[in-house]
Amino acid sequence: MDAARRPNRIVLSQLNTVVTASFRASKPLAVLLYGAPGSGKGTLGRLLSQATAWPHISTGDLLRQHIAAGTPAGQASVDILQGRYAPDSIVNKLVADRMAQPDCQKGFILDGYPRTLEQTGEFLPVLRHLEIEPLLVHLLLDYTEVKVRLQARRFCSSCGAIYNVVRLPPRQFGICDECGGSLAERVDDQTDLIVRRIEHYATLTEPVALLLKQKTIRSWEFSGTQTPTNILNEFLEQLQQHSLIEPKDPVAQ
């Protein structure tokens, strides 16, 4: 199968042999991924996690897991399926519990958090207590392109592999290349909800990125129009140039 046509999960597993655990952190880092819905945060987060062994923490994934399981946190957050944000108190608790796990001690990747100014006020003191430096990564993408990407996004209802019917279609329409499961549109990728999600991002989340930059938190910007692997390579180069990561095996690099 042509690698360019494979779903993200297959492409990512291909990269395992190249980048997985190829780098180690020189200091504990919290990589904060920012960008509009559909800008590629999740894909970059998974790639970066494979390259560094830092856990990729997606608040959207955490909340959807709780919704599917019917937990109290999930029941209180069901509005995210309609393009709204979950209550700050619930998101703060889920993220704090996840950051406290042993695999986060050397660093982690946060996708979708902190998303509001209230969440930011809770989050920064926790980082200081853990002595972990935050690093803001901002993926820039025009809102018109955001709408196009989200309308074309599909996921496998069985294994979760992600497709784009325009940029990364499956071999057989509606069928997952990896497991043969059925492809579906995410509920919050419907046209009317896409507009709401973009509005929420512009009014609630973009101010967070500006606040973090004003607090002199290290921040880098990348064009979201690039391929995920190009963004990953640029980011890894930046990390090495600033002595934030180093190759595990310099000879092999």
Buried (B, 14 or more C-beta within 10 A) or exposed (E): EEEEBBBBBBBBEEBEEEBBEBBEBEEBBBBBBBBBBBBBBBBBBBBBBBBBBBBBBBBBBBBBBBBEEEEEBBEBBBEBBEBBBBBBEBBBEBBEEBBEEEEBEBBBBBBBBBBBEBBBEBBBEBBEEBEBBBBBBBBEBEBEBBBBBBBBBBBBEBEBBBBBBEEBBBEEEEBBBBEEBEBEBBEBBBEEBBEBBBEBBEEBBBEBBEBBBEEEBBBBBBEBBBEBBEBBBBBBEBBBEEEBBEEEEEEEE
